[in-house]
Each structure stands twice: as structure tokens, then as C-alpha cells.
């Protein structure tokens, strides 16, 4: 076996071992029968290097939009290593100092949601929010008010309940039966309005449709929560219009339904504000966090809640089921909490949310110039979260094929820029290319991303 950890890399041996043993996420391994598997080995700032020494602008922040502060952050490494030496882990009903300090830090950023539950991943953070919502109402009303409403095209995770709450049907294929108690309401993509309307001349039917779904699922007696991404990420990069969340929030309050906002992608500066919901008039009851919480330096997630929710679980000691009887084994990793605290400090000190807003505006300006290209249907985004929807022609909006999107991604990579395309297991769904670079990116990096998009799109033939 190659002695990787002593700096001696044997690319061929590593590729052989990968084919032999590694089962990658979201990968058809048949591909590696005819091509070498990609292996990334180094990162610095917003540049990453593969095992063959090729360098790329990382337009995906670690592949899944997580490395917000960029690569090579020595202060985060020190925070992790120092905590590992002192105490790597203690879980259950006992806290550690980093655990407490992270909760305090998140509460200072989200003063209306000062109660913090730490777990491991975005999927788990969302599952916690569902469990909290269901038990909250069972404790409050002693009734079976448990259903969760989610939005079409939003994504909330890979575990079965998180998957059941995700509005991307292609991710659910062959994994059923999924848990019952979940229902969907329409997406917020104006470009493909399900109601045949145009903003601002509409009545926000996409938002008002939530009320009909709540009533269909039992109204105030049946529905516990609504979960949404402030800006839909993996479902096509969809920022709702300005008034959208006020309508949703009013409906939730009318039927005593909790509003959960999934900030797993949006959070920690990605959209140009510290949190995505801050672009809107919204007052969520719970928020879920992951990815940018520690910028991928350690696995960690959080579910944060209002005091009124936490208070419902303060019960007499004799009540053996009234408190929140839940655990997350590696939510007790003290080093992950230390990493998250230092990561947030970097975001604040270096004003990375502000840089995301500025560089995001510059990115959108460059990408919108690409609308002159026949296959570019729409460019949309917020902060450093941008997407380009590709069509065969602008009038019909017929989606371009997955093969063509894959070609654009491959050509951009050849040009030294890594971009992405949305998951499409169902033909015709989500024909969107996207980029979400680290928040430290500068104008030179943005120019290279836009140039790579342009070169790949202009080369495209169909």
C-alpha cells in the first residue's frame, strides 16, 4: 500500500485500491472501468490539486458546497488538534467547553433561536427537527399533529425521513417505501411557474398553495411543520421572490404550524448574508445547519430552536418520556465543535458573507452575459450560489439533455474549473449547471469561472 501519509503518492496504486474497495457517493462505478477515478490531494484557498498535479478552481466548495472559508486554514487545524489532545470526545448528557461555546456562538448569531442541538450531518439535523416538531405538539396538545409539509424541488437529506421530506422524486427511486406523514406543495421557480403566471403580476399562487395542502393533510389538527430551503439549492438554485416567505409564514401561523428553514447549504455566508432567511421577512421556528458550520474541516450539524419549543420539553423528573429523548453519538465530538467556533470566527473577522455578496453580484453580472448563448434559458442565484438553466430553445424551454450538461462540466474541468450539474435520474428534470465557490474567492477567480462556462457553452453542439 502506498505510504500516502508520509507524502509518497503512487497514483496508480491508489486508483487500483479505490476500484477494489471504495464505494463512492452518488457514483456509477462502471465509469471507472474505462477511465481513471479522480483523486484530490491538496487544497489552498480556492484552488485544489489532483493526484496528477493538475490544479483547478474549486467552483463547488469541496464538491458539496461545504468549504466556505477555503482550504489550508491553519487556525482551524490548530483548534482541532489542541482539542483532540485535551479531550477528543464526550457525549450523552455531559457537555464539553467547545460544545457550550459553539451553542453560545450560534445563539449570538440567531438570538431568536437560542437553543442548540448538535449532531453530525444536515440529514440528521433535519430529522431532529421533525422529531422535535412531532413531540412538541404531542406534549403541548396531547394530539396526533405530526405531518411534515415540504416544497417541490427542495432537498433535505439522505436518511429515509429526510428523503421523504425532499421534493426531488428522482432521489427516491428504488428506496421505498418511505415513511408516511409527508406531503408536498409547489416549487417557487418563476421560470417554470406551475400556475402559468408571471411575477409581479401574480398572486404568489406558489406560496398560497401551501394552505390547500395543509387543509388536505388535516389542517391545524394534522400538520406539525413546514420545511423549506430559504434558497432552493440542489433543486435548481431558486431564490423565491421578496414577498414569498411572508405569505408562507402567515399561513403557518394561521394553522399553528412550525416553520423550519433548512440552512444546510444557505448558511454561513453562502447567499451573501450570514443566513439565507435574512434576505426575507421570515421568522423561522427552527433552523438546521451543517456544511458551512465547520467548512468541512470536521463533520458537524445543528438544529436551533426558539425558547417556546425548548420550554415544552421541560418536564418533571417523574415524566420519563416528556423530555427530548434523542441522542447523536458523534454530536459529542469536542474537536468538531472547536472547529465550528473557529470557522465562524473566520467568517466574521474576514467579512466573508460580505465578500460573498460582492463577488456573488460580480459572478451574476458575468453569467448573465451568457444569456446571449442560445442554450442558456435563465441565470439565477444569490450570493455565491449560482445556476444556469439550459434549454434546447428559449421559447419552448425544452430542457437540454443530461449528456449535454455532462459535456459542459467536463469541458470546464479541462479548462481548470470545477463546476456541477444537478442530479437527474428522471429525464427532463433539473437541467441546471451550478457553481458555489469558497467565499474567499476574488474577481480573478470569478473571471476564470465565467470564462470556463462561456467556453464550454459556446462549444456545445446538439
C-alpha positions in Angstrom: 0.0 0.0 0.0 1.4 3.5 -0.9 2.7 5.4 2.1 0.4 8.4 1.5 0.7 9.9 4.9 4.5 10.3 4.5 3.9 12.2 1.3 4.8 9.5 -1.2 1.9 9.2 -3.6 1.5 6.3 -6.0 -1.3 7.4 -8.3 -1.7 4.1 -10.0 -1.8 2.1 -6.7 -4.3 4.5 -5.1 -6.6 4.2 -8.2 -6.3 0.4 -8.0 -7.2 0.4 -4.3 -10.1 2.7 -5.0 -11.5 0.4 -7.7 -11.0 -2.5 -5.4 -12.5 -1.2 -2.2 -14.1 2.2 -2.2 -17.9 2.7 -2.7 -18.2 6.4 -3.6 -21.3 8.6 -3.0 -23.6 9.0 -5.9 -21.3 7.3 -8.4 -21.9 4.6 -11.0 -18.6 2.7 -10.6 -18.9 1.2 -14.1 -17.4 4.6 -15.2 -14.1 3.6 -13.7 -13.8 0.6 -15.9 -12.8 2.9 -18.8 -11.4 5.9 -17.1 -9.2 6.8 -14.1 -11.0 7.8 -11.0 -10.4 11.4 -9.8 -8.5 11.7 -6.6 -7.9 15.1 -4.9 -4.9 15.5 -2.7 -4.3 19.2 -1.8 -6.1 22.5 -1.4 -5.1 26.1 -0.9 -7.5 28.9 -0.8 -10.0 28.2 -3.6 -7.6 26.1 -5.6 -7.4 22.3 -5.4 -4.9 19.8 -6.9 -5.5 16.3 -8.0 -3.1 13.3 -7.7 -1.6 14.0 -11.1 -0.7 17.6 -10.1 -3.4 19.3 -12.1 -4.8 22.4 -10.4 -8.4 23.6 -10.5 -10.6 26.4 -9.2 -13.0 24.7 -6.9 -16.3 26.0 -8.1 -18.1 23.6 -5.8 -16.5 24.3 -2.4 -15.5 20.7 -1.8 -17.9 19.1 -4.2 -21.0 19.6 -2.0 -20.9 23.3 -1.2 -19.3 23.0 2.3 -15.8 24.6 2.3 -17.0 28.1 2.8 -13.7 29.5 4.3 -11.5 27.8 1.7 -8.6 25.3 2.1 -5.5 25.5 4.3 -6.9 27.2 7.4 -4.2 26.6 10.0 -6.2 28.2 12.8 -9.0 25.6 12.4 -6.4 22.8 12.2 -4.9 24.1 15.5 -8.3 24.4 17.2 -9.0 20.7 16.2 -5.6 19.3 17.2 -5.5 21.2 20.5 -8.9 20.0 21.5 -8.1 16.4 20.4 -5.1 16.4 22.8 -7.1 17.8 25.6 -10.3 15.8 25.2 -11.5 14.4 21.9 -14.9 13.3 22.8 -17.5 13.0 25.5 -21.2 12.6 24.7 -24.6 11.8 26.2 -25.8 14.1 28.9 -22.5 15.7 29.6 -21.2 18.8 27.8 -17.6 19.9 26.9 -16.4 23.6 26.7 -16.3 23.7 22.9 -19.9 22.3 22.8 -21.1 25.1 25.1 -19.1 27.8 23.3 -20.5 26.8 20.0 -24.0 26.9 21.3 -23.3 30.4 22.7 -21.9 31.5 19.4 -24.8 30.2 17.3 -27.2 31.8 19.8 -25.4 35.2 19.4 -25.9 34.9 15.6 -29.5 33.8 16.0 -30.9 35.4 19.1 -34.5 34.4 18.4 -33.4 30.7 18.3 -31.1 30.3 21.3 -31.4 26.6 21.9 -28.9 24.5 20.0 -28.9 20.7 19.4 -25.6 19.4 17.9 -25.5 16.4 15.6 -23.4 15.1 12.6 -24.9 16.0 9.2 -27.6 18.0 7.6 -29.8 15.0 7.1 -29.6 14.2 10.8 -30.2 17.9 11.7 -33.4 17.8 9.7 -34.5 14.5 11.2 -34.0 16.1 14.6 -36.3 19.0 13.7 -39.0 16.6 12.6 -38.8 14.6 15.8 -38.8 17.9 17.9 -41.8 19.2 16.0 -43.8 16.0 16.4 -43.1 15.6 20.1 -43.6 19.3 20.7 -47.2 19.1 19.6 -47.8 15.8 21.3 -46.6 17.3 24.6 -48.5 20.6 24.0 -51.9 19.3 22.9 -51.7 15.5 23.6 -52.8 15.1 20.0 -51.6 13.4 16.8 -50.4 16.6 15.0 -47.4 15.1 13.2 -47.4 15.7 9.4 -44.5 17.5 7.7 -45.0 19.5 4.5 -42.1 20.1 2.2 -41.6 22.0 -1.1 -41.2 20.5 -4.5 -37.5 20.7 -5.7 -36.1 21.3 -2.2 -33.8 18.7 -0.7 -33.4 17.8 3.0 -31.2 14.7 3.2 -30.5 11.1 2.5 -31.9 9.2 5.5 -35.4 7.8 4.9 -37.4 10.5 6.7 -35.2 13.3 5.3 -35.7 11.7 1.9 -39.4 11.5 2.4 -39.4 15.3 3.1 -37.4 16.1 -0.1 -39.1 17.4 -3.2 -36.8 15.6 -5.7 -38.5 12.4 -6.8 -35.5 11.1 -8.7 -33.6 10.7 -5.4 -36.4 8.5 -4.0 -36.5 5.9 -6.8 -36.0 2.3 -5.5 -35.6 3.4 -1.9 -39.3 3.0 -0.9 -41.5 2.5 0.9 -40.7 5.8 2.6 -42.2 6.9 5.9 -45.7 8.2 5.8 -46.7 11.6 7.1 -45.1 13.8 4.5 -46.8 15.9 1.8 -45.6 18.3 -0.9 -46.5 21.8 -2.1 -45.4 23.6 -5.3 -41.9 24.9 -6.0 -41.1 28.7 -6.2 -39.4 28.8 -9.6 -40.9 31.6 -11.6 -39.1 30.5 -14.8 -41.3 27.3 -14.8 -44.4 28.6 -13.0 -46.8 25.7 -12.4 -49.7 28.2 -12.5 -48.9 29.8 -15.8 -48.4 33.2 -14.2 -45.7 35.9 -14.3 -44.2 37.8 -11.4 -45.0 40.5 -10.3 -48.4 40.2 -12.0 -49.3 37.1 -10.0 -50.9 36.5 -6.6 -48.0 34.3 -5.4 -50.0 31.2 -6.1 -47.0 29.1 -5.5 -46.8 30.2 -1.9 -50.6 30.4 -1.3 -50.9 26.8 -2.5 -49.4 25.7 0.9 -52.7 26.4 2.6 -54.6 24.0 0.4 -52.1 21.2 1.2 -52.2 21.9 4.9 -56.0 21.6 4.8 -55.8 18.5 2.8 -53.5 16.9 5.4 -55.8 17.7 8.3 -55.2 21.4 8.9 -54.4 22.6 12.4 -55.1 19.1 13.8 -52.8 17.3 11.4 -49.8 19.3 10.3 -46.9 19.9 12.6 -44.3 21.7 10.4 -43.3 23.0 7.0 -39.7 22.7 5.9 -38.1 24.8 3.2 -34.7 25.8 2.0 -34.6 29.7 2.0 -33.0 29.5 -1.4 -33.5 26.1 -3.1 -30.0 24.7 -3.8 -29.8 21.3 -5.3 -33.3 21.6 -6.9 -32.1 24.2 -9.4 -30.8 27.3 -7.5 -34.2 29.0 -6.9 -34.4 32.2 -4.8 -38.1 32.9 -4.1 -39.4 36.4 -4.7 -39.2 39.0 -1.9 -42.8 38.6 -0.6 -42.8 34.8 -0.7 -41.9 33.9 2.9 -44.3 36.4 4.4 -47.1 34.6 2.7 -45.8 31.2 3.9 -45.2 32.4 7.4 -48.8 33.8 7.7 -50.2 30.5 6.6 -48.1 28.6 9.1 -49.2 30.8 12.0 -52.9 30.6 10.9 -52.8 26.8 11.4 -50.3 26.7 14.3 -47.6 25.0 12.1 -43.9 25.3 12.8 -41.7 26.8 10.1 -38.4 25.0 9.7 -35.8 26.6 7.5 -33.0 24.3 6.2 -29.9 26.4 6.1 -27.6 23.5 5.5 -26.4 24.9 2.1 -27.5 28.6 2.6 -26.0 29.2 6.0 -22.7 30.9 7.0 -22.4 33.4 4.2 -23.2 31.3 1.1 -26.1 33.6 -0.1 -24.4 36.9 0.8 -25.8 37.1 4.3 -24.9 35.0 7.3 -28.1 33.0 6.8 -30.4 32.7 3.8 -33.6 33.6 5.6 -32.2 37.0 6.3 -32.9 38.0 2.7 -36.6 37.8 3.5 -39.2 38.7 6.1 -39.1 35.4 7.8 -39.1 34.3 11.5 -38.5 30.6 11.5 -39.3 28.4 14.5 -36.3 26.1 13.8 -33.2 26.3 11.6 -31.0 23.4 10.6 -27.3 23.9 9.9 -24.3 21.9 8.6 -21.8 22.2 5.7 -20.5 25.8 6.2 -20.8 25.4 10.0 -17.3 24.0 10.1 -16.5 24.4 6.4 -15.9 20.6 6.0 -12.9 20.6 8.4 -15.0 18.3 10.7 -18.4 16.7 10.4 -20.9 18.7 12.4 -24.5 19.9 12.2 -27.0 21.7 14.4 -30.7 22.2 14.9 -31.6 25.5 16.6 -35.0 26.3 18.0 -37.0 29.0 19.8 -37.3 29.1 23.5 -41.0 28.3 23.3 -40.2 24.9 21.7 -37.4 24.1 24.2 -39.7 25.0 27.1 -42.2 22.4 26.1 -39.7 19.7 27.0 -39.0 20.9 30.5 -41.0 18.3 32.5 -41.0 16.9 36.0 -38.4 14.2 36.7 -41.1 11.7 37.1 -42.1 12.1 33.5 -39.9 9.6 31.7 -41.0 10.4 28.1 -41.7 14.1 28.2 -38.1 15.4 27.6 -36.4 15.1 24.2 -35.2 11.5 24.4 -32.8 11.7 21.5 -29.0 11.2 21.0 -26.4 11.8 18.3 -23.3 9.7 19.1 -20.7 11.9 17.3 -22.6 15.0 18.2 -20.3 14.7 21.2 -17.1 15.3 19.2 -15.5 18.2 21.1 -13.0 18.8 18.2 -15.8 19.3 15.7 -17.4 22.0 17.9 -13.9 23.7 18.3 -13.6 23.7 14.5 -17.0 25.2 14.1 -16.3 28.0 16.6 -13.0 28.9 14.8 -14.7 28.6 11.4 -17.4 31.1 12.4 -14.8 33.5 13.8 -13.0 33.5 10.4 -16.3 34.2 8.6 -17.0 37.1 10.8 -13.4 38.5 11.1 -12.8 38.3 7.3 -16.3 39.5 6.4 -16.8 36.5 4.2 -20.6 36.9 4.0 -20.0 40.4 2.7 -17.4 39.1 0.2 -19.9 36.5 -0.9 -22.4 39.3 -1.6 -19.9 41.4 -3.6 -18.3 38.5 -5.5 -21.8 36.9 -6.0 -23.0 40.1 -7.7 -19.9 40.1 -9.9 -20.4 36.5 -10.7 -24.1 37.0 -11.6 -23.1 40.0 -13.8 -20.7 37.8 -15.7 -23.1 34.8 -16.0 -26.0 37.0 -17.2 -23.9 38.0 -20.2 -24.1 34.3 -21.2 -27.8 34.6 -21.9 -26.9 35.6 -25.4 -25.9 32.0 -25.9 -28.9 30.1 -27.5 -28.9 27.2 -24.9 -28.9 29.5 -21.8 -32.5 29.7 -20.7 -32.1 31.5 -17.4 -29.3 32.6 -15.0 -30.3 32.8 -11.3 -28.8 32.9 -7.9 -28.0 34.7 -4.6 -24.5 35.4 -3.3 -22.0 32.7 -4.3 -24.8 30.2 -5.2 -25.5 30.5 -8.9 -27.2 28.3 -11.6 -27.7 28.3 -15.3 -30.7 26.5 -16.7 -30.0 25.0 -20.2 -32.7 24.6 -22.8 -32.9 23.5 -26.5 -34.5 26.8 -27.3 -35.6 29.8 -25.3 -39.3 29.8 -26.4 -40.2 26.2 -25.6 -37.9 25.9 -22.6 -37.4 22.3 -23.5 -34.7 21.0 -21.2 -31.3 20.2 -22.6 -30.3 16.6 -22.1 -28.1 15.2 -19.3 -25.5 14.3 -21.8 -25.1 17.9 -22.8 -24.8 19.1 -19.2 -22.2 16.5 -18.5 -20.2 17.7 -21.5 -20.2 21.3 -20.3 -19.0 20.1 -16.9 -16.2 18.1 -18.5 -15.1 20.9 -20.8 -15.0 23.4 -17.9 -12.8 20.9 -15.9 -10.4 20.7 -18.9 -10.2 24.5 -18.7 -9.2 24.2 -15.0 -12.6 25.0 -13.3 -14.8 22.5 -11.5 -18.5 23.2 -11.8 -21.5 21.0 -11.2 -24.8 19.8 -12.7 -27.9 18.9 -10.8 -28.8 15.3 -10.1 -31.1 14.0 -12.9 -32.2 10.4 -12.6 -35.5 11.3 -14.2 -35.4 12.6 -17.8 -36.1 16.3 -18.1 -35.7 17.2 -14.5 -33.4 19.9 -13.3 -31.4 20.8 -16.3 -29.2 23.2 -14.3 -25.4 23.8 -14.1 -24.2 25.5 -11.0 -21.3 27.0 -9.2 -20.7 27.7 -5.5 -17.1 28.6 -4.9 -15.5 29.2 -1.5 -16.4 32.6 0.0 -12.8 33.8 -0.2 -12.9 33.9 -4.0 -11.8 37.1 -5.7 -12.5 38.7 -9.1 -9.8 36.8 -10.8 -11.3 33.5 -9.7 -14.7 34.6 -10.8 -13.5 35.7 -14.2 -12.0 32.3 -14.7 -15.2 30.6 -13.7 -17.3 32.7 -16.1 -14.7 32.2 -18.9 -14.9 28.4 -18.4 -18.7 28.5 -18.5 -18.6 30.6 -21.7 -16.0 28.4 -23.4 -17.9 25.2 -22.6 -21.3 26.5 -23.5 -20.2 28.0 -26.8 -18.5 24.7 -27.7 -21.7 22.8 -27.1 -23.4 21.2 -30.1 -26.7 19.4 -30.2 
